[in-house]
Amino acid sequence: MFKPLLFILCCLYSCCCLAQSVQAMQVSDSIPTTAVVNAIPEKIVRTEDHTSVKIYPNPAKNKISLQVQGFEPGIAQVKITDTKGKLCRQDNRLLTNGQEEIAMFLSLMPGIYFISINQKDKVVKKKLVIF
């Protein structure tokens, strides 16, 4: 009973997402691109943002490594939240050269989590699966 219901909900959700993207494409075709670019605040527009985070192993059990690139030397805030948005862990880590590896030992219940690394105006988010 649960699997067919889940399948139907996924199909409905997919249809809604596709319908919204088609509507957005139709609206964006009628607006000149210069108006859209001028409407975006300057802080949000980044032309050369090369920040990235790789998580391995993913899925993981109790230890992960974060390979960060493109950050500035200094303090970076690492947050781990669950799917409901509840903060599970928050660490401040010192980055010496902005491109390095951060090892973390976790004691989380199995499930899906989100890792975000914040430093000044740079934010990178990734999904983590714990088994």
C-alpha positions as CSV (number, residue, x, y, z in Angstrom):
1,M,0.0,0.0,0.0
2,F,2.8,2.4,0.9
3,K,4.9,1.9,-2.3
4,P,2.0,2.7,-4.8
5,L,1.1,5.7,-2.8
6,L,4.7,6.9,-2.8
7,F,4.9,6.3,-6.6
8,I,1.8,8.4,-7.2
9,L,3.1,11.2,-5.0
10,C,6.4,11.2,-6.8
11,C,4.7,11.4,-10.2
12,L,2.4,14.3,-9.1
13,Y,5.4,16.2,-7.7
14,S,7.4,15.6,-11.0
15,C,4.4,16.9,-13.1
16,C,4.2,20.0,-10.9
17,C,7.9,20.7,-11.3
18,L,7.8,20.3,-15.1
19,A,4.7,22.5,-15.4
20,Q,6.4,25.3,-13.4
21,S,9.6,25.1,-15.5
22,V,7.6,25.4,-18.7
23,Q,5.7,28.4,-17.3
24,A,9.0,30.0,-16.3
25,M,10.4,29.5,-19.7
26,Q,7.4,31.1,-21.4
27,V,7.6,34.1,-19.1
28,S,11.4,34.5,-19.5
29,D,11.0,34.4,-23.3
30,S,8.9,37.6,-23.2
31,I,11.3,39.5,-20.9
32,P,14.5,41.0,-22.4
33,T,17.6,39.5,-20.9
34,T,19.1,42.9,-20.1
35,A,16.1,43.6,-17.8
36,V,16.7,40.3,-16.0
37,V,20.4,40.8,-15.6
38,N,19.9,44.4,-14.3
39,A,17.2,43.2,-11.8
40,I,19.7,40.8,-10.1
41,P,21.6,42.4,-7.1
42,E,25.3,42.7,-7.8
43,K,26.3,40.6,-4.8
44,I,24.5,37.5,-6.1
45,V,26.1,37.6,-9.6
46,R,29.4,35.8,-9.5
47,T,31.4,35.4,-12.7
48,E,34.5,33.6,-11.4
49,D,33.4,31.6,-8.3
50,H,35.4,28.4,-8.3
51,T,34.5,27.1,-4.8
52,S,33.7,23.4,-4.6
53,V,33.4,20.7,-2.0
54,K,33.7,17.0,-2.5
55,I,32.6,14.5,0.1
56,Y,34.0,11.1,0.3
57,P,33.1,8.4,1.0
58,N,29.4,9.2,0.3
59,P,27.5,7.2,1.6
60,A,29.5,7.0,4.8
61,K,29.3,5.4,8.2
62,N,31.1,7.5,10.8
63,K,34.0,9.3,9.1
64,I,34.0,11.6,6.1
65,S,36.6,13.8,4.4
66,L,35.7,17.1,2.8
67,Q,37.9,18.3,0.0
68,V,37.4,22.0,-0.2
69,Q,38.7,24.3,-3.0
70,G,38.4,28.0,-3.8
71,F,38.0,29.2,-0.3
72,E,40.2,31.9,1.3
73,P,42.6,31.1,4.1
74,G,40.8,31.7,7.4
75,I,37.9,30.3,9.4
76,A,35.1,28.4,7.6
77,Q,31.9,27.3,9.2
78,V,30.8,23.7,8.6
79,K,27.1,22.9,9.4
80,I,25.4,19.6,9.1
81,T,21.6,19.6,9.1
82,D,19.0,16.9,8.6
83,T,16.2,16.9,6.1
84,K,13.9,18.8,8.4
85,G,16.4,21.6,8.8
86,K,17.5,20.7,12.3
87,L,21.1,21.6,13.0
88,C,23.0,18.4,13.9
89,R,26.5,19.7,14.1
90,Q,28.4,23.0,13.6
91,D,32.1,23.3,13.5
92,N,34.5,26.2,12.8
93,R,37.5,25.0,10.8
94,L,40.7,26.8,10.0
95,L,41.7,26.7,6.3
96,T,45.3,27.4,5.8
97,N,45.5,27.8,2.0
98,G,41.8,27.5,0.9
99,Q,42.4,24.1,-0.9
100,E,42.6,21.3,1.6
101,E,41.0,18.3,3.2
102,I,38.9,18.4,6.3
103,A,38.4,15.1,8.2
104,M,35.3,14.7,10.3
105,F,34.1,11.9,12.7
106,L,30.4,11.7,12.9
107,S,28.0,10.0,15.2
108,L,24.8,10.5,13.2
109,M,21.8,8.2,12.8
110,P,21.4,6.7,9.3
111,G,19.7,9.0,6.9
112,I,20.2,12.0,4.6
113,Y,22.0,15.1,5.7
114,F,23.1,18.4,4.2
115,I,26.6,19.9,4.7
116,S,27.1,23.6,4.1
117,I,30.4,25.3,4.3
118,N,30.2,29.1,4.8
119,Q,33.0,31.6,4.6
120,K,32.1,35.3,4.2
121,D,29.9,35.5,1.1
122,K,30.8,32.0,-0.2
123,V,28.4,29.1,0.6
124,V,28.6,25.6,-0.8
125,K,26.0,22.9,0.0
126,K,26.2,19.2,-0.5
127,K,24.1,16.1,0.3
128,L,25.5,13.4,2.6
129,V,24.0,9.9,3.1
130,I,24.8,8.1,6.4
131,F,24.1,4.3,6.5
